[in-house]
Amino acid sequence: MPKVKIIGPELAIKTSGCDQEAVSLRSYCEARFPVGEPTSQQKSVTGENYTEFFQIGEYLTPASAREHAQEHFDRYCAGRKGKLYWRIAPEIGMNPRKVRYGYYMRLLISDKPVIGVSHV
């Protein structure tokens, strides 16, 4: 039975295929940068705001949503260095109204020092 979850601003159905592609997307991102401590706060442990990536209900398959999310991530991280901080790790889901897939993640790549720790 598919799981129903809020993905970004939308209600989405998450299937096993969605979950597999989300794991692949997270691995892709984390292979590019060391991973810092995540938080559930508006600001990261460096004091900076996270960046939100999403495109909901646009893609025909979970794999195509992952591919586009990787392209979005690559554009964002071009020229950046430091650590990758997650607020929300990658999610892939299907918009049940459109029967199309999308992605959502909230992250930061920063080389600024940690100024405080806000636990998840």
C-alpha positions as CSV (number, residue, x, y, z in Angstrom):
1,M,0.0,0.0,0.0
2,P,1.5,3.4,-1.0
3,K,2.2,5.8,1.8
4,V,0.6,9.2,1.8
5,K,2.7,12.1,3.0
6,I,3.0,15.8,2.7
7,I,5.9,16.5,0.3
8,G,6.8,20.1,0.4
9,P,3.6,22.0,0.0
10,E,1.6,19.1,-1.6
11,L,0.0,15.9,-0.6
12,A,1.8,13.1,-2.3
13,I,1.7,9.3,-2.6
14,K,5.0,7.7,-1.9
15,T,5.5,4.3,-3.5
16,S,8.5,1.9,-3.1
17,G,9.8,3.2,-6.5
18,C,9.6,6.8,-5.1
19,D,11.5,5.7,-2.0
20,Q,14.2,4.0,-4.0
21,E,14.7,7.0,-6.2
22,A,14.8,9.3,-3.1
23,V,17.6,7.1,-1.6
24,S,19.5,7.3,-4.8
25,L,19.1,11.1,-5.0
26,R,20.3,11.5,-1.4
27,S,23.3,9.2,-2.1
28,Y,24.1,11.3,-5.2
29,C,24.1,14.5,-3.2
30,E,26.1,13.2,-0.3
31,A,28.8,11.7,-2.6
32,R,29.6,15.3,-3.7
33,F,30.1,16.9,-0.2
34,P,30.8,15.9,3.4
35,V,27.5,16.0,5.4
36,G,27.1,18.2,8.4
37,E,24.7,18.0,11.2
38,P,21.0,18.4,10.1
39,T,18.5,20.6,11.9
40,S,14.8,21.0,12.0
41,Q,15.1,24.8,12.5
42,Q,14.7,27.5,9.9
43,K,18.4,28.2,10.0
44,S,21.3,25.8,9.8
45,V,24.0,25.3,12.4
46,T,26.0,27.9,10.4
47,G,23.2,30.5,11.0
48,E,22.3,30.5,7.3
49,N,18.9,29.7,5.8
50,Y,18.3,26.5,3.9
51,T,17.4,26.5,0.2
52,E,14.3,24.7,-0.8
53,F,14.2,22.6,-4.1
54,F,10.9,21.3,-5.4
55,Q,9.0,20.5,-8.5
56,I,5.8,18.7,-7.8
57,G,3.6,16.8,-10.3
58,E,5.7,17.4,-13.4
59,Y,7.4,14.1,-14.3
60,L,6.1,10.8,-15.7
61,T,8.2,8.5,-13.5
62,P,10.0,8.6,-10.2
63,A,13.3,8.2,-12.0
64,S,12.7,11.3,-14.2
65,A,11.9,13.3,-11.0
66,R,15.2,12.1,-9.5
67,E,17.2,13.0,-12.7
68,H,15.7,16.5,-12.7
69,A,16.4,16.9,-9.0
70,Q,20.0,16.0,-9.6
71,E,20.3,18.6,-12.3
72,H,18.7,21.2,-9.9
73,F,21.2,20.2,-7.2
74,D,24.2,20.4,-9.6
75,R,23.2,23.9,-10.7
76,Y,22.9,25.0,-7.0
77,C,26.2,23.5,-5.9
78,A,28.3,24.7,-8.9
79,G,31.2,26.7,-7.4
80,R,30.2,26.0,-3.8
81,K,32.4,24.2,-1.3
82,G,32.0,23.1,2.3
83,K,29.5,20.8,3.9
84,L,26.0,19.7,2.9
85,Y,23.4,20.3,5.6
86,W,20.0,18.8,5.3
87,R,16.9,20.2,6.8
88,I,14.7,17.8,4.8
89,A,16.4,15.0,2.9
90,P,15.2,14.3,-0.6
91,E,11.7,13.0,-1.1
92,I,10.0,11.8,-4.3
93,G,6.3,11.4,-4.5
94,M,3.4,11.3,-6.9
95,N,0.8,14.1,-7.0
96,P,-2.5,12.1,-7.1
97,R,-4.4,14.8,-8.8
98,K,-2.0,14.9,-11.8
99,V,-0.7,11.3,-11.6
100,R,2.8,12.8,-12.1
101,Y,5.9,12.7,-9.9
102,G,8.0,15.4,-8.3
103,Y,10.7,16.0,-5.7
104,Y,11.3,18.0,-2.6
105,M,14.4,18.7,-0.5
106,R,15.7,21.5,1.7
107,L,19.4,21.9,2.1
108,L,22.4,24.1,2.4
109,I,26.0,23.9,1.2
110,S,28.3,26.1,3.2
111,D,31.9,26.5,4.2
112,K,31.0,28.8,7.1
113,P,31.8,27.6,10.6
114,V,29.2,26.1,12.9
115,I,27.9,28.8,15.3
116,G,25.4,26.7,17.2
117,V,23.8,23.3,17.2
118,S,20.0,23.0,16.9
119,H,19.1,19.4,17.2
120,V,16.7,17.6,15.0
